[in-house]
Amino acid sequence: MTPLAYSNPEISRGGNICSFPVKSAAAVSGKISDCRLLLDYIYRLLSDSQYESVIKWEDKETKIFRVVNPHGLAGLWGNHKVLN
């Protein structure tokens, strides 16, 4: 099996990805321009502090992040795809 080719070279799957629903999502639309792939979208969310209630870096150097609110992330992605 070959690894996935990401459109953003800064993204890598070198570590574990954790998901723990801890707190509710902030009221944000999830609209990010010029972003079509889920991994690019996640990276952009991680780069914006207003989405920390949904997804945040655990260790940015090793590219480990936490999905704080999986349902919130799914909703944001759904809103983004409808708007694009």
Secondary structure, DSSP 4 states (H G I P E B T S, - for coil): -PPP--SSTT----S--EE---SPPPS-----TT--SHHHHHHHHHT-GGGTTTEEEEETTTTEEEES-HHHHHHHHHHHHHH-
